[in-house]
Amino acid sequence: MATEKQPTIIKKYANRRLYHTGTSAYVTLEDLAGMVRQGEDFVVYDAKSGEDITRTVLAQIIFEQENKEGQNLLPVTVLRQLIRFYGDSMQALVPSYLEFSMNNLSQEQQKLREQMAQAFGPGAFQAMEEQVRKNMSFFTEAMRMFSPFPPGGPGMPGPKTPPQGEEASDLDALKRQMADMQAKLDRLANK
């Protein structure tokens, strides 16, 4: 009889630290994201109450990933649609539909990877990823050169975090500008 591997237990303490009971070491959300990518199953319990908080921690990981450069998988329209489903009569169907869709996407992704590897060789995805990075770099530089709104300019609030001197990159400034512009557009759209 085959035995299924038990999920790793992670304990979250009041100081927000995450403790991996298998390795007896503290871990970060990024470490947990890596575990998910490697297919390692884990559950997270509140150390004091014993409550299963895995869903909340996974949502935090998604939030952190969405805030990283180039990591946006969830467009604003999708996020709004998800919010609209809460409390709706269709709410009960959404989890199973999303799970089914994600499983199909994963299977199709693997098939596409295999087809690309057969057609163009095993390095095809790395070459495509490098080209995307170069294109984003050119795009970012072009946006920086043509940006009509400098940080703190007319009608634009300044940075939300204190500047970090020379360490603050042009990309961070561009992100702030884009976020401020998106917020203005959202406010205008809601009027």
Helices and strands as residue ranges (DSSP letters): E 8-12, E 18-20, E 25-27, H 29-37, E 42-46, H 54-66, H 76-85, H 94-120, H 124-146, G 165-167, H 170-190
